[in-house]
Amino acid sequence: VALLDREGYILKISTALKGSLGYSDAAPAVPATISELAPDITPADWQHVWQVLQKKEVYDVNTAILTCNGAIYNIKANFKLLEFKNQSIILCWLPFSTT
């Protein structure tokens, strides 16, 4: 699970997702944006996701996710718009595991 802002910056990423992607305290930093984590989601695509979520409760996107070691996995990412402390954020569920 990850939380993202309107510009696609990753605000928080779960320990489980970090581990599945191969990131740890000793590994390189976790990607800063959704476009770095899922390279085929461009900034323009991200704005489209944001716009769709203004009208739909949940939006699914078929995408590829990039792991710490450069491996690419095809997944279906699930996005949901949340309001938290007067701020709109997007909850992103990435059903991903290398096991």
N, C-alpha and C positions, 0 to 999 in steps of 0.2 A: 504494500500500500504506500502511496505517496500523496502528498498535498502539494498543489501547484497554484501559482497566482495567475492573474490575467495575462501576463506576458510570457508565461510558460516556464518561469523559474521554479525549481523544486524547493519548496519551503521545508519539507520534512519527508524523510523516507524511512520506512520501517526497517528494523534490524533484520527481520526475516528476508525482506527483499534485497537489502544490501548483501547479506550472506549468499543468497541465491545467485546474485550477479558477480560474486567473487570479491566484493569490496570488504575491507576490514580496516582497523586502525593503522595497520602497517602498509596497506595497499594504497594505490593512488586515490585521490579524492573522488568522491561520488560525482557524477555529472551534475552540472549546475542547472541545466535546462532540459525540458522534455525532448528538444531536438538533438541534444547530445546523447540522451538515453535511447531514444527511438529516432534515428537519423532521418527516416522518411516522413516524420511529422515536422514539416517546415514551420517557421513562424506564421506564415499565411494559413497553413492547415490548422495550426493551433487557434488562430482567431476564428476560423470556421467552427471548430469544436466549441469554443466559447459562445458563439452566436447560436448554435444549435441547442446548447444547454439552457439558453434563455427561454426556450420553448418546450423542450423535452426534459423529462426527469432524469433519464439515463441515456448515454450515447456510447455505442460500441464502435471501435475502430480496429480493423485488421492492420497490424503493423509488425515491424521487426524490432527486437530489442537487442542492444549491444552489451555484452558482458565486459567485465574488467580485462579479460584476456583477449578480447577482440572477437569472440564467437558471436554469431548472430542467430537468434531464434525467432521464428514467426509466432506471434501470439495475437490474441484478441484483447485489447485494452478496454476497460470499462471506465467511463467518466461520469461523475455526478457533481452538480453544482451545489455548494453548501454556503450558507451564510453563517459567519462566526465572528462575534465581536464587531458587528457592523462592517465586516469585510467579506467579500465574495471570494471563495476559494474553490478549487476543484479537487475532489477526491478521485484518485486514480487507482484502480485495482488492476494489477498486472498478474494474471494467473500464470506464474512462471516458477519452474523448478528445474534444476539440472539433474535431479536424482530420479 
